[in-house]
Amino acid sequence: MPPVGADPAGSPEAVRFCARRAEATLLEIGGAAHAVPLSHPADVTELIHDAGRATT
């Protein structure tokens, strides 16, 4: 699930609802744009590393 923030592509409420329904991990970054890997690369990298560690 993408990080939630100031993304005009989807309302934060709808993204949260979908994440809860999918039992997904949700990372919220205030003010993040739709291209969150470009605006917050360290946060995205940490989330990917956490996911990798959780599966080993």
mmCIF entry with sequence, helices, sheets and N, C-alpha, C, O atoms, coordinates in Angstrom:
data_MODEL
# 
_entry.id   MODEL 
# 
_entity.id                         1 
_entity.type                       polymer 
_entity.pdbx_number_of_molecules   1 
# 
_entity_poly.entity_id                      1 
_entity_poly.type                           'polypeptide(L)' 
_entity_poly.nstd_linkage                   no 
_entity_poly.nstd_monomer                   no 
_entity_poly.pdbx_seq_one_letter_code       MPPVGADPAGSPEAVRFCARRAEATLLEIGGAAHAVPLSHPADVTELIHDAGRATT 
_entity_poly.pdbx_seq_one_letter_code_can   MPPVGADPAGSPEAVRFCARRAEATLLEIGGAAHAVPLSHPADVTELIHDAGRATT 
_entity_poly.pdbx_strand_id                 A 
# 
loop_
_entity_poly_seq.entity_id 
_entity_poly_seq.num 
_entity_poly_seq.mon_id 
_entity_poly_seq.hetero 
1 1  MET n 
1 2  PRO n 
1 3  PRO n 
1 4  VAL n 
1 5  GLY n 
1 6  ALA n 
1 7  ASP n 
1 8  PRO n 
1 9  ALA n 
1 10 GLY n 
1 11 SER n 
1 12 PRO n 
1 13 GLU n 
1 14 ALA n 
1 15 VAL n 
1 16 ARG n 
1 17 PHE n 
1 18 CYS n 
1 19 ALA n 
1 20 ARG n 
1 21 ARG n 
1 22 ALA n 
1 23 GLU n 
1 24 ALA n 
1 25 THR n 
1 26 LEU n 
1 27 LEU n 
1 28 GLU n 
1 29 ILE n 
1 30 GLY n 
1 31 GLY n 
1 32 ALA n 
1 33 ALA n 
1 34 HIS n 
1 35 ALA n 
1 36 VAL n 
1 37 PRO n 
1 38 LEU n 
1 39 SER n 
1 40 HIS n 
1 41 PRO n 
1 42 ALA n 
1 43 ASP n 
1 44 VAL n 
1 45 THR n 
1 46 GLU n 
1 47 LEU n 
1 48 ILE n 
1 49 HIS n 
1 50 ASP n 
1 51 ALA n 
1 52 GLY n 
1 53 ARG n 
1 54 ALA n 
1 55 THR n 
1 56 THR n 
# 
_struct_asym.id          A 
_struct_asym.entity_id   1 
# 
loop_
_struct_conf.conf_type_id 
_struct_conf.id 
_struct_conf.pdbx_PDB_helix_id 
_struct_conf.beg_label_comp_id 
_struct_conf.beg_label_asym_id 
_struct_conf.beg_label_seq_id 
_struct_conf.pdbx_beg_PDB_ins_code 
_struct_conf.end_label_comp_id 
_struct_conf.end_label_asym_id 
_struct_conf.end_label_seq_id 
_struct_conf.pdbx_end_PDB_ins_code 
_struct_conf.beg_auth_comp_id 
_struct_conf.beg_auth_asym_id 
_struct_conf.beg_auth_seq_id 
_struct_conf.end_auth_comp_id 
_struct_conf.end_auth_asym_id 
_struct_conf.end_auth_seq_id 
_struct_conf.pdbx_PDB_helix_class 
_struct_conf.details 
_struct_conf.pdbx_PDB_helix_length 
HELX_P HELX_P1 AA1 PRO A 12 ? ALA A 22 ? PRO A 12 ALA A 22 1 ? 11 
HELX_P HELX_P2 AA2 VAL A 36 ? SER A 39 ? VAL A 36 SER A 39 1 ? 4  
HELX_P HELX_P3 AA3 PRO A 41 ? ALA A 54 ? PRO A 41 ALA A 54 1 ? 14 
# 
_struct_conf_type.id          HELX_P 
_struct_conf_type.criteria    ? 
_struct_conf_type.reference   ? 
# 
loop_
_atom_site.group_PDB 
_atom_site.id 
_atom_site.type_symbol 
_atom_site.label_atom_id 
_atom_site.label_alt_id 
_atom_site.label_comp_id 
_atom_site.label_asym_id 
_atom_site.label_entity_id 
_atom_site.label_seq_id 
_atom_site.pdbx_PDB_ins_code 
_atom_site.Cartn_x 
_atom_site.Cartn_y 
_atom_site.Cartn_z 
_atom_site.occupancy 
_atom_site.B_iso_or_equiv 
_atom_site.pdbx_formal_charge 
_atom_site.auth_seq_id 
_atom_site.auth_comp_id 
_atom_site.auth_asym_id 
_atom_site.auth_atom_id 
_atom_site.pdbx_PDB_model_num 
ATOM 1   N N  . MET A 1 1  ? 0.845   -1.168  0.000  1.00 0.00 ? 1  MET A N  1 
ATOM 2   C CA . MET A 1 1  ? 0.000   0.000   0.000  1.00 0.00 ? 1  MET A CA 1 
ATOM 3   C C  . MET A 1 1  ? 0.891   1.230   0.000  1.00 0.00 ? 1  MET A C  1 
ATOM 4   O O  . MET A 1 1  ? 1.874   1.277   0.739  1.00 0.00 ? 1  MET A O  1 
ATOM 5   N N  . PRO A 1 2  ? 0.567   2.221   -0.809 1.00 0.00 ? 2  PRO A N  1 
ATOM 6   C CA . PRO A 1 2  ? 1.410   3.423   -0.861 1.00 0.00 ? 2  PRO A CA 1 
ATOM 7   C C  . PRO A 1 2  ? 1.285   4.247   0.404  1.00 0.00 ? 2  PRO A C  1 
ATOM 8   O O  . PRO A 1 2  ? 0.261   4.189   1.085  1.00 0.00 ? 2  PRO A O  1 
ATOM 9   N N  . PRO A 1 3  ? 2.307   5.007   0.722  1.00 0.00 ? 3  PRO A N  1 
ATOM 10  C CA . PRO A 1 3  ? 2.190   5.908   1.858  1.00 0.00 ? 3  PRO A CA 1 
ATOM 11  C C  . PRO A 1 3  ? 1.070   6.907   1.642  1.00 0.00 ? 3  PRO A C  1 
ATOM 12  O O  . PRO A 1 3  ? 0.798   7.316   0.513  1.00 0.00 ? 3  PRO A O  1 
ATOM 13  N N  . VAL A 1 4  ? 0.433   7.291   2.712  1.00 0.00 ? 4  VAL A N  1 
ATOM 14  C CA . VAL A 1 4  ? -0.684  8.235   2.651  1.00 0.00 ? 4  VAL A CA 1 
ATOM 15  C C  . VAL A 1 4  ? -0.175  9.617   2.990  1.00 0.00 ? 4  VAL A C  1 
ATOM 16  O O  . VAL A 1 4  ? 0.626   9.774   3.912  1.00 0.00 ? 4  VAL A O  1 
ATOM 17  N N  . GLY A 1 5  ? -0.618  10.602  2.276  1.00 0.00 ? 5  GLY A N  1 
ATOM 18  C CA . GLY A 1 5  ? -0.233  11.984  2.569  1.00 0.00 ? 5  GLY A CA 1 
ATOM 19  C C  . GLY A 1 5  ? -1.110  12.932  1.798  1.00 0.00 ? 5  GLY A C  1 
ATOM 20  O O  . GLY A 1 5  ? -2.326  12.750  1.734  1.00 0.00 ? 5  GLY A O  1 
ATOM 21  N N  . ALA A 1 6  ? -0.510  13.931  1.219  1.00 0.00 ? 6  ALA A N  1 
ATOM 22  C CA . ALA A 1 6  ? -1.254  14.936  0.462  1.00 0.00 ? 6  ALA A CA 1 
ATOM 23  C C  . ALA A 1 6  ? -1.363  14.514  -0.994 1.00 0.00 ? 6  ALA A C  1 
ATOM 24  O O  . ALA A 1 6  ? -1.088  15.306  -1.896 1.00 0.00 ? 6  ALA A O  1 
ATOM 25  N N  . ASP A 1 7  ? -1.753  13.303  -1.219 1.00 0.00 ? 7  ASP A N  1 
ATOM 26  C CA . ASP A 1 7  ? -1.815  12.743  -2.566 1.00 0.00 ? 7  ASP A CA 1 
ATOM 27  C C  . ASP A 1 7  ? -3.195  12.968  -3.169 1.00 0.00 ? 7  ASP A C  1 
ATOM 28  O O  . ASP A 1 7  ? -4.172  12.392  -2.691 1.00 0.00 ? 7  ASP A O  1 
ATOM 29  N N  . PRO A 1 8  ? -3.298  13.787  -4.202 1.00 0.00 ? 8  PRO A N  1 
ATOM 30  C CA . PRO A 1 8  ? -4.614  14.034  -4.798 1.00 0.00 ? 8  PRO A CA 1 
ATOM 31  C C  . PRO A 1 8  ? -5.141  12.853  -5.603 1.00 0.00 ? 8  PRO A C  1 
ATOM 32  O O  . PRO A 1 8  ? -6.290  12.880  -6.045 1.00 0.00 ? 8  PRO A O  1 
ATOM 33  N N  . ALA A 1 9  ? -4.331  11.817  -5.805 1.00 0.00 ? 9  ALA A N  1 
ATOM 34  C CA . ALA A 1 9  ? -4.767  10.661  -6.589 1.00 0.00 ? 9  ALA A CA 1 
ATOM 35  C C  . ALA A 1 9  ? -5.742  9.774   -5.822 1.00 0.00 ? 9  ALA A C  1 
ATOM 36  O O  . ALA A 1 9  ? -6.449  8.972   -6.433 1.00 0.00 ? 9  ALA A O  1 
ATOM 37  N N  . GLY A 1 10 ? -5.795  9.898   -4.522 1.00 0.00 ? 10 GLY A N  1 
ATOM 38  C CA . GLY A 1 10 ? -6.719  9.104   -3.725 1.00 0.00 ? 10 GLY A CA 1 
ATOM 39  C C  . GLY A 1 10 ? -6.886  9.724   -2.356 1.00 0.00 ? 10 GLY A C  1 
ATOM 40  O O  . GLY A 1 10 ? -5.930  10.248  -1.782 1.00 0.00 ? 10 GLY A O  1 
ATOM 41  N N  . SER A 1 11 ? -8.098  9.665   -1.830 1.00 0.00 ? 11 SER A N  1 
ATOM 42  C CA . SER A 1 11 ? -8.305  10.276  -0.520 1.00 0.00 ? 11 SER A CA 1 
ATOM 43  C C  . SER A 1 11 ? -7.637  9.435   0.556  1.00 0.00 ? 11 SER A C  1 
ATOM 44  O O  . SER A 1 11 ? -7.647  8.207   0.469  1.00 0.00 ? 11 SER A O  1 
ATOM 45  N N  . PRO A 1 12 ? -7.064  10.064  1.557  1.00 0.00 ? 12 PRO A N  1 
ATOM 46  C CA . PRO A 1 12 ? -6.426  9.320   2.641  1.00 0.00 ? 12 PRO A CA 1 
ATOM 47  C C  . PRO A 1 12 ? -7.388  8.336   3.316  1.00 0.00 ? 12 PRO A C  1 
ATOM 48  O O  . PRO A 1 12 ? -6.979  7.246   3.714  1.00 0.00 ? 12 PRO A O  1 
ATOM 49  N N  . GLU A 1 13 ? -8.649  8.712   3.443  1.00 0.00 ? 13 GLU A N  1 
ATOM 50  C CA . GLU A 1 13 ? -9.630  7.829   4.074  1.00 0.00 ? 13 GLU A CA 1 
ATOM 51  C C  . GLU A 1 13 ? -9.819  6.554   3.253  1.00 0.00 ? 13 GLU A C  1 
ATOM 52  O O  . GLU A 1 13 ? -9.909  5.462   3.813  1.00 0.00 ? 13 GLU A O  1 
ATOM 53  N N  . ALA A 1 14 ? -9.879  6.688   1.939  1.00 0.00 ? 14 ALA A N  1 
ATOM 54  C CA . ALA A 1 14 ? -10.059 5.519   1.076  1.00 0.00 ? 14 ALA A CA 1 
ATOM 55  C C  . ALA A 1 14 ? -8.835  4.610   1.124  1.00 0.00 ? 14 ALA A C  1 
ATOM 56  O O  . ALA A 1 14 ? -8.970  3.386   1.140  1.00 0.00 ? 14 ALA A O  1 
ATOM 57  N N  . VAL A 1 15 ? -7.642  5.202   1.147  1.00 0.00 ? 15 VAL A N  1 
ATOM 58  C CA . VAL A 1 15 ? -6.420  4.401   1.217  1.00 0.00 ? 15 VAL A CA 1 
ATOM 59  C C  . VAL A 1 15 ? -6.344  3.680   2.546  1.00 0.00 ? 15 VAL A C  1 
ATOM 60  O O  . VAL A 1 15 ? -5.980  2.505   2.588  1.00 0.00 ? 15 VAL A O  1 
ATOM 61  N N  . ARG A 1 16 ? -6.680  4.358   3.638  1.00 0.00 ? 16 ARG A N  1 
ATOM 62  C CA . ARG A 1 16 ? -6.678  3.716   4.957  1.00 0.00 ? 16 ARG A CA 1 
ATOM 63  C C  . ARG A 1 16 ? -7.672  2.563   4.999  1.00 0.00 ? 16 ARG A C  1 
ATOM 64  O O  . ARG A 1 16 ? -7.358  1.489   5.513  1.00 0.00 ? 16 ARG A O  1 
ATOM 65  N N  . PHE A 1 17 ? -8.867  2.778   4.461  1.00 0.00 ? 17 PHE A N  1 
ATOM 66  C CA . PHE A 1 17 ? -9.883  1.730   4.431  1.00 0.00 ? 17 PHE A CA 1 
ATOM 67  C C  . PHE A 1 17 ? -9.369  0.496   3.681  1.00 0.00 ? 17 PHE A C  1 
ATOM 68  O O  . PHE A 1 17 ? -9.501  -0.631  4.159  1.00 0.00 ? 17 PHE A O  1 
ATOM 69  N N  . CYS A 1 18 ? -8.790  0.720   2.519  1.00 0.00 ? 18 CYS A N  1 
ATOM 70  C CA . CYS A 1 18 ? -8.272  -0.399  1.722  1.00 0.00 ? 18 CYS A CA 1 
ATOM 71  C C  . CYS A 1 18 ? -7.129  -1.111  2.445  1.00 0.00 ? 18 CYS A C  1 
ATOM 72  O O  . CYS A 1 18 ? -7.033  -2.337  2.400  1.00 0.00 ? 18 CYS A O  1 
ATOM 73  N N  . ALA A 1 19 ? -6.278  -0.354  3.100  1.00 0.00 ? 19 ALA A N  1 
ATOM 74  C CA . ALA A 1 19 ? -5.153  -0.955  3.831  1.00 0.00 ? 19 ALA A CA 1 
ATOM 75  C C  . ALA A 1 19 ? -5.656  -1.817  4.981  1.00 0.00 ? 19 ALA A C  1 
ATOM 76  O O  . ALA A 1 19 ? -5.162  -2.926  5.183  1.00 0.00 ? 19 ALA A O  1 
ATOM 77  N N  . ARG A 1 20 ? -6.624  -1.325  5.731  1.00 0.00 ? 20 ARG A N  1 
ATOM 78  C CA . ARG A 1 20 ? -7.181  -2.127  6.836  1.00 0.00 ? 20 ARG A CA 1 
ATOM 79  C C  . ARG A 1 20 ? -7.839  -3.389  6.299  1.00 0.00 ? 20 ARG A C  1 
ATOM 80  O O  . ARG A 1 20 ? -7.682  -4.471  6.864  1.00 0.00 ? 20 ARG A O  1 
ATOM 81  N N  . ARG A 1 21 ? -8.564  -3.244  5.222  1.00 0.00 ? 21 ARG A N  1 
ATOM 82  C CA . ARG A 1 21 ? -9.263  -4.387  4.627  1.00 0.00 ? 21 ARG A CA 1 
ATOM 83  C C  . ARG A 1 21 ? -8.274  -5.444  4.138  1.00 0.00 ? 21 ARG A C  1 
ATOM 84  O O  . ARG A 1 21 ? -8.551  -6.640  4.228  1.00 0.00 ? 21 ARG A O  1 
ATOM 85  N N  . ALA A 1 22 ? -7.133  -5.013  3.624  1.00 0.00 ? 22 ALA A N  1 
ATOM 86  C CA . ALA A 1 22 ? -6.108  -5.937  3.132  1.00 0.00 ? 22 ALA A CA 1 
ATOM 87  C C  . ALA A 1 22 ? -5.156  -6.381  4.241  1.00 0.00 ? 22 ALA A C  1 
ATOM 88  O O  . ALA A 1 22 ? -4.257  -7.190  4.010  1.00 0.00 ? 22 ALA A O  1 
ATOM 89  N N  . GLU A 1 23 ? -5.362  -5.844  5.455  1.00 0.00 ? 23 GLU A N  1 
ATOM 90  C CA . GLU A 1 23 ? -4.467  -6.125  6.580  1.00 0.00 ? 23 GLU A CA 1 
ATOM 91  C C  . GLU A 1 23 ? -3.021  -5.790  6.211  1.00 0.00 ? 23 GLU A C  1 
ATOM 92  O O  . GLU A 1 23 ? -2.089  -6.529  6.530  1.00 0.00 ? 23 GLU A O  1 
ATOM 93  N N  . ALA A 1 24 ? -2.866  -4.668  5.537  1.00 0.00 ? 24 ALA A N  1 
ATOM 94  C CA . ALA A 1 24 ? -1.558  -4.216  5.049  1.00 0.00 ? 24 ALA A CA 1 
ATOM 95  C C  . ALA A 1 24 ? -0.870  -3.318  6.068  1.00 0.00 ? 24 ALA A C  1 
ATOM 96  O O  . ALA A 1 24 ? -1.510  -2.746  6.950  1.00 0.00 ? 24 ALA A O  1 
ATOM 97  N N  . THR A 1 25 ? 0.431   -3.210  5.929  1.00 0.00 ? 25 THR A N  1 
ATOM 98  C CA . THR A 1 25 ? 1.183   -2.231  6.700  1.00 0.00 ? 25 THR A CA 1 
ATOM 99  C C  . THR A 1 25 ? 1.036   -0.894  5.994  1.00 0.00 ? 25 THR A C  1 
ATOM 100 O O  . THR A 1 25 ? 1.218   -0.801  4.780  1.00 0.00 ? 25 THR A O  1 
ATOM 101 N N  . LEU A 1 26 ? 0.713   0.116   6.742  1.00 0.00 ? 26 LEU A N  1 
ATOM 102 C CA . LEU A 1 26 ? 0.486   1.435   6.162  1.00 0.00 ? 26 LEU A CA 1 
ATOM 103 C C  . LEU A 1 26 ? 1.457   2.423   6.782  1.00 0.00 ? 26 LEU A C  1 
ATOM 104 O O  . LEU A 1 26 ? 1.513   2.567   8.003  1.00 0.00 ? 26 LEU A O  1 
ATOM 105 N N  . LEU A 1 27 ? 2.211   3.096   5.949  1.00 0.00 ? 27 LEU A N  1 
ATOM 106 C CA . LEU A 1 27 ? 3.136   4.123   6.392  1.00 0.00 ? 27 LEU A CA 1 
ATOM 107 C C  . LEU A 1 27 ? 2.562   5.469   5.992  1.00 0.00 ? 27 LEU A C  1 
ATOM 108 O O  . LEU A 1 27 ? 2.354   5.732   4.808  1.00 0.00 ? 27 LEU A O  1 
ATOM 109 N N  . GLU A 1 28 ? 2.305   6.322   6.977  1.00 0.00 ? 28 GLU A N  1 
ATOM 110 C CA . GLU A 1 28 ? 1.774   7.646   6.681  1.00 0.00 ? 28 GLU A CA 1 
ATOM 111 C C  . GLU A 1 28 ? 2.883   8.676   6.794  1.00 0.00 ? 28 GLU A C  1 
ATOM 112 O O  . GLU A 1 28 ? 3.552   8.777   7.823  1.00 0.00 ? 28 GLU A O  1 
ATOM 113 N N  . ILE A 1 29 ? 3.070   9.437   5.732  1.00 0.00 ? 29 ILE A N  1 
ATOM 114 C CA . ILE A 1 29 ? 4.067   10.503  5.693  1.00 0.00 ? 29 ILE A CA 1 
ATOM 115 C C  . ILE A 1 29 ? 3.322   11.789  5.375  1.00 0.00 ? 29 ILE A C  1 
ATOM 116 O O  . ILE A 1 29 ? 2.850   11.984  4.255  1.00 0.00 ? 29 ILE A O  1 
ATOM 117 N N  . GLY A 1 30 ? 3.221   12.655  6.359  1.00 0.00 ? 30 GLY A N  1 
ATOM 118 C CA . GLY A 1 30 ? 2.486   13.906  6.182  1.00 0.00 ? 30 GLY A CA 1 
ATOM 119 C C  . GLY A 1 30 ? 3.039   14.749  5.047  1.00 0.00 ? 30 GLY A C  1 
ATOM 120 O O  . GLY A 1 30 ? 4.246   14.972  4.959  1.00 0.00 ? 30 GLY A O  1 
ATOM 121 N N  . GLY A 1 31 ? 2.156   15.213  4.183  1.00 0.00 ? 31 GLY A N  1 
ATOM 122 C CA . GLY A 1 31 ? 2.550   16.089  3.097  1.00 0.00 ? 31 GLY A CA 1 
ATOM 123 C C  . GLY A 1 31 ? 3.247   15.408  1.941  1.00 0.00 ? 31 GLY A C  1 
ATOM 124 O O  . GLY A 1 31 ? 3.769   16.077  1.049  1.00 0.00 ? 31 GLY A O  1 
ATOM 125 N N  . ALA A 1 32 ? 3.264   14.087  1.943  1.00 0.00 ? 32 ALA A N  1 
ATOM 126 C CA . ALA A 1 32 ? 3.943   13.366  0.861  1.00 0.00 ? 32 ALA A CA 1 
ATOM 127 C C  . ALA A 1 32 ? 3.181   13.515  -0.449 1.00 0.00 ? 32 ALA A C  1 
ATOM 128 O O  . ALA A 1 32 ? 1.952   13.568  -0.465 1.00 0.00 ? 32 ALA A O  1 
ATOM 129 N N  . ALA A 1 33 ? 3.924   13.580  -1.536 1.00 0.00 ? 33 ALA A N  1 
ATOM 130 C CA . ALA A 1 33 ? 3.329   13.669  -2.866 1.00 0.00 ? 33 ALA A CA 1 
ATOM 131 C C  . ALA A 1 33 ? 3.078   12.264  -3.406 1.00 0.00 ? 33 ALA A C  1 
ATOM 132 O O  . ALA A 1 33 ? 3.462   11.278  -2.777 1.00 0.00 ? 33 ALA A O  1 
ATOM 133 N N  . HIS A 1 34 ? 2.443   12.170  -4.557 1.00 0.00 ? 34 HIS A N  1 
ATOM 134 C CA . HIS A 1 34 ? 2.139   10.876  -5.161 1.00 0.00 ? 34 HIS A CA 1 
ATOM 135 C C  . HIS A 1 34 ? 3.418   10.094  -5.473 1.00 0.00 ? 34 HIS A C  1 
ATOM 136 O O  . HIS A 1 34 ? 3.433   8.869   -5.349 1.00 0.00 ? 34 HIS A O  1 
ATOM 137 N N  . ALA A 1 35 ? 4.467   10.767  -5.867 1.00 0.00 ? 35 ALA A N  1 
ATOM 138 C CA . ALA A 1 35 ? 5.747   10.121  -6.169 1.00 0.00 ? 35 ALA A CA 1 
ATOM 139 C C  . ALA A 1 35 ? 6.598   10.070  -4.896 1.00 0.00 ? 35 ALA A C  1 
ATOM 140 O O  . ALA A 1 35 ? 7.691   10.633  -4.834 1.00 0.00 ? 35 ALA A O  1 
ATOM 141 N N  . VAL A 1 36 ? 6.066   9.383   -3.889 1.00 0.00 ? 36 VAL A N  1 
ATOM 142 C CA . VAL A 1 36 ? 6.707   9.373   -2.574 1.00 0.00 ? 36 VAL A CA 1 
ATOM 143 C C  . VAL A 1 36 ? 8.131   8.820   -2.592 1.00 0.00 ? 36 VAL A C  1 
ATOM 144 O O  . VAL A 1 36 ? 8.940   9.283   -1.788 1.00 0.00 ? 36 VAL A O  1 
ATOM 145 N N  . PRO A 1 37 ? 8.497   7.862   -3.448 1.00 0.00 ? 37 PRO A N  1 
ATOM 146 C CA . PRO A 1 37 ? 9.888   7.416   -3.464 1.00 0.00 ? 37 PRO A CA 1 
ATOM 147 C C  . PRO A 1 37 ? 10.860  8.532   -3.851 1.00 0.00 ? 37 PRO A C  1 
ATOM 148 O O  . PRO A 1 37 ? 12.035  8.486   -3.489 1.00 0.00 ? 37 PRO A O  1 
ATOM 149 N N  . LEU A 1 38 ? 10.374  9.523   -4.580 1.00 0.00 ? 38 LEU A N  1 
ATOM 150 C CA . LEU A 1 38 ? 11.236  10.647  -4.955 1.00 0.00 ? 38 LEU A CA 1 
ATOM 151 C C  . LEU A 1 38 ? 11.302  11.704  -3.856 1.00 0.00 ? 38 LEU A C  1 
ATOM 152 O O  . LEU A 1 38 ? 12.352  12.306  -3.631 1.00 0.00 ? 38 LEU A O  1 
ATOM 153 N N  . SER A 1 39 ? 10.181  11.930  -3.172 1.00 0.00 ? 39 SER A N  1 
ATOM 154 C CA . SER A 1 39 ? 10.163  12.976  -2.153 1.00 0.00 ? 39 SER A CA 1 
ATOM 155 C C  . SER A 1 39 ? 10.618  12.491  -0.780 1.00 0.00 ? 39 SER A C  1 
ATOM 156 O O  . SER A 1 39 ? 11.062  13.296  0.038  1.00 0.00 ? 39 SER A O  1 
ATOM 157 N N  . HIS A 1 40 ? 10.513  11.182  -0.511 1.00 0.00 ? 40 HIS A N  1 
ATOM 158 C CA . HIS A 1 40 ? 10.904  10.622  0.790  1.00 0.00 ? 40 HIS A CA 1 
ATOM 159 C C  . HIS A 1 40 ? 11.611  9.278   0.596  1.00 0.00 ? 40 HIS A C  1 
ATOM 160 O O  . HIS A 1 40 ? 11.137  8.255   1.091  1.00 0.00 ? 40 HIS A O  1 
ATOM 161 N N  . PRO A 1 41 ? 12.737  9.270   -0.117 1.00 0.00 ? 41 PRO A N  1 
ATOM 162 C CA . PRO A 1 41 ? 13.384  7.995   -0.441 1.00 0.00 ? 41 PRO A CA 1 
ATOM 163 C C  . PRO A 1 41 ? 13.860  7.211   0.781  1.00 0.00 ? 41 PRO A C  1 
ATOM 164 O O  . PRO A 1 41 ? 13.805  5.981   0.771  1.00 0.00 ? 41 PRO A O  1 
ATOM 165 N N  . ALA A 1 42 ? 14.320  7.880   1.820  1.00 0.00 ? 42 ALA A N  1 
ATOM 166 C CA . ALA A 1 42 ? 14.809  7.159   2.999  1.00 0.00 ? 42 ALA A CA 1 
ATOM 167 C C  . ALA A 1 42 ? 13.678  6.411   3.698  1.00 0.00 ? 42 ALA A C  1 
ATOM 168 O O  . ALA A 1 42 ? 13.871  5.281   4.147  1.00 0.00 ? 42 ALA A O  1 
ATOM 169 N N  . ASP A 1 43 ? 12.498  7.031   3.794  1.00 0.00 ? 43 ASP A N  1 
ATOM 170 C CA . ASP A 1 43 ? 11.351  6.368   4.427  1.00 0.00 ? 43 ASP A CA 1 
ATOM 171 C C  . ASP A 1 43 ? 10.914  5.142   3.633  1.00 0.00 ? 43 ASP A C  1 
ATOM 172 O O  . ASP A 1 43 ? 10.611  4.097   4.209  1.00 0.00 ? 43 ASP A O  1 
ATOM 173 N N  . VAL A 1 44 ? 10.883  5.275   2.316  1.00 0.00 ? 44 VAL A N  1 
ATOM 174 C CA . VAL A 1 44 ? 10.483  4.155   1.458  1.00 0.00 ? 44 VAL A CA 1 
ATOM 175 C C  . VAL A 1 44 ? 11.515  3.030   1.536  1.00 0.00 ? 44 VAL A C  1 
ATOM 176 O O  . VAL A 1 44 ? 11.154  1.855   1.598  1.00 0.00 ? 44 VAL A O  1 
ATOM 177 N N  . THR A 1 45 ? 12.780  3.387   1.533  1.00 0.00 ? 45 THR A N  1 
ATOM 178 C CA . THR A 1 45 ? 13.841  2.380   1.634  1.00 0.00 ? 45 THR A CA 1 
ATOM 179 C C  . THR A 1 45 ? 13.747  1.626   2.949  1.00 0.00 ? 45 THR A C  1 
ATOM 180 O O  . THR A 1 45 ? 13.889  0.403   2.976  1.00 0.00 ? 45 THR A O  1 
ATOM 181 N N  . GLU A 1 46 ? 13.509  2.343   4.041  1.00 0.00 ? 46 GLU A N  1 
ATOM 182 C CA . GLU A 1 46 ? 13.387  1.691   5.346  1.00 0.00 ? 46 GLU A CA 1 
ATOM 183 C C  . GLU A 1 46 ? 12.201  0.730   5.374  1.00 0.00 ? 46 GLU A C  1 
ATOM 184 O O  . GLU A 1 46 ? 12.303  -0.363  5.932  1.00 0.00 ? 46 GLU A O  1 
ATOM 185 N N  . LEU A 1 47 ? 11.083  1.126   4.781  1.00 0.00 ? 47 LEU A N  1 
ATOM 186 C CA . LEU A 1 47 ? 9.896   0.265   4.734  1.00 0.00 ? 47 LEU A CA 1 
ATOM 187 C C  . LEU A 1 47 ? 10.201  -1.014  3.932  1.00 0.00 ? 47 LEU A C  1 
ATOM 188 O O  . LEU A 1 47 ? 9.798   -2.106  4.333  1.00 0.00 ? 47 LEU A O  1 
ATOM 189 N N  . ILE A 1 48 ? 10.893  -0.884  2.828  1.00 0.00 ? 48 ILE A N  1 
ATOM 190 C CA . ILE A 1 48 ? 11.253  -2.052  2.010  1.00 0.00 ? 48 ILE A CA 1 
ATOM 191 C C  . ILE A 1 48 ? 12.208  -2.970  2.778  1.00 0.00 ? 48 ILE A C  1 
ATOM 192 O O  . ILE A 1 48 ? 12.056  -4.191  2.744  1.00 0.00 ? 48 ILE A O  1 
ATOM 193 N N  . HIS A 1 49 ? 13.179  -2.391  3.462  1.00 0.00 ? 49 HIS A N  1 
ATOM 194 C CA . HIS A 1 49 ? 14.105  -3.203  4.260  1.00 0.00 ? 49 HIS A CA 1 
ATOM 195 C C  . HIS A 1 49 ? 13.374  -3.918  5.393  1.00 0.00 ? 49 HIS A C  1 
ATOM 196 O O  . HIS A 1 49 ? 13.663  -5.081  5.678  1.00 0.00 ? 49 HIS A O  1 
ATOM 197 N N  . ASP A 1 50 ? 12.437  -3.238  6.037  1.00 0.00 ? 50 ASP A N  1 
ATOM 198 C CA . ASP A 1 50 ? 11.655  -3.878  7.101  1.00 0.00 ? 50 ASP A CA 1 
ATOM 199 C C  . ASP A 1 50 ? 10.858  -5.060  6.556  1.00 0.00 ? 50 ASP A C  1 
ATOM 200 O O  . ASP A 1 50 ? 10.768  -6.104  7.201  1.00 0.00 ? 50 ASP A O  1 
ATOM 201 N N  . ALA A 1 51 ? 10.288  -4.893  5.385  1.00 0.00 ? 51 ALA A N  1 
ATOM 202 C CA . ALA A 1 51 ? 9.525   -5.980  4.771  1.00 0.00 ? 51 ALA A CA 1 
ATOM 203 C C  . ALA A 1 51 ? 10.417  -7.166  4.455  1.00 0.00 ? 51 ALA A C  1 
ATOM 204 O O  . ALA A 1 51 ? 10.033  -8.316  4.665  1.00 0.00 ? 51 ALA A O  1 
ATOM 205 N N  . GLY A 1 52 ? 11.609  -6.884  3.950  1.00 0.00 ? 52 GLY A N  1 
ATOM 206 C CA . GLY A 1 52 ? 12.553  -7.946  3.644  1.00 0.00 ? 52 GLY A CA 1 
ATOM 207 C C  . GLY A 1 52 ? 12.984  -8.708  4.878  1.00 0.00 ? 52 GLY A C  1 
ATOM 208 O O  . GLY A 1 52 ? 13.073  -9.936  4.857  1.00 0.00 ? 52 GLY A O  1 
ATOM 209 N N  . ARG A 1 53 ? 13.255  -7.981  5.963  1.00 0.00 ? 53 ARG A N  1 
ATOM 210 C CA . ARG A 1 53 ? 13.655  -8.627  7.223  1.00 0.00 ? 53 ARG A CA 1 
ATOM 211 C C  . ARG A 1 53 ? 12.522  -9.460  7.802  1.00 0.00 ? 53 ARG A C  1 
ATOM 212 O O  . ARG A 1 53 ? 12.774  -10.487 8.432  1.00 0.00 ? 53 ARG A O  1 
ATOM 213 N N  . ALA A 1 54 ? 11.294  -9.042  7.601  1.00 0.00 ? 54 ALA A N  1 
ATOM 214 C CA . ALA A 1 54 ? 10.144  -9.760  8.142  1.00 0.00 ? 54 ALA A CA 1 
ATOM 215 C C  . ALA A 1 54 ? 9.905   -11.086 7.458  1.00 0.00 ? 54 ALA A C  1 
ATOM 216 O O  . ALA A 1 54 ? 9.220   -11.951 8.006  1.00 0.00 ? 54 ALA A O  1 
ATOM 217 N N  . THR A 1 55 ? 10.455  -11.261 6.274  1.00 0.00 ? 55 THR A N  1 
ATOM 218 C CA . THR A 1 55 ? 10.208  -12.500 5.532  1.00 0.00 ? 55 THR A CA 1 
ATOM 219 C C  . THR A 1 55 ? 11.361  -13.496 5.632  1.00 0.00 ? 55 THR A C  1 
ATOM 220 O O  . THR A 1 55 ? 11.291  -14.578 5.049  1.00 0.00 ? 55 THR A O  1 
ATOM 221 N N  . THR A 1 56 ? 12.421  -13.147 6.364  1.00 0.00 ? 56 THR A N  1 
ATOM 222 C CA . THR A 1 56 ? 13.558  -14.067 6.465  1.00 0.00 ? 56 THR A CA 1 
ATOM 223 C C  . THR A 1 56 ? 13.629  -14.681 7.847  1.00 0.00 ? 56 THR A C  1 
ATOM 224 O O  . THR A 1 56 ? 14.522  -15.483 8.121  1.00 0.00 ? 56 THR A O  1 
# 
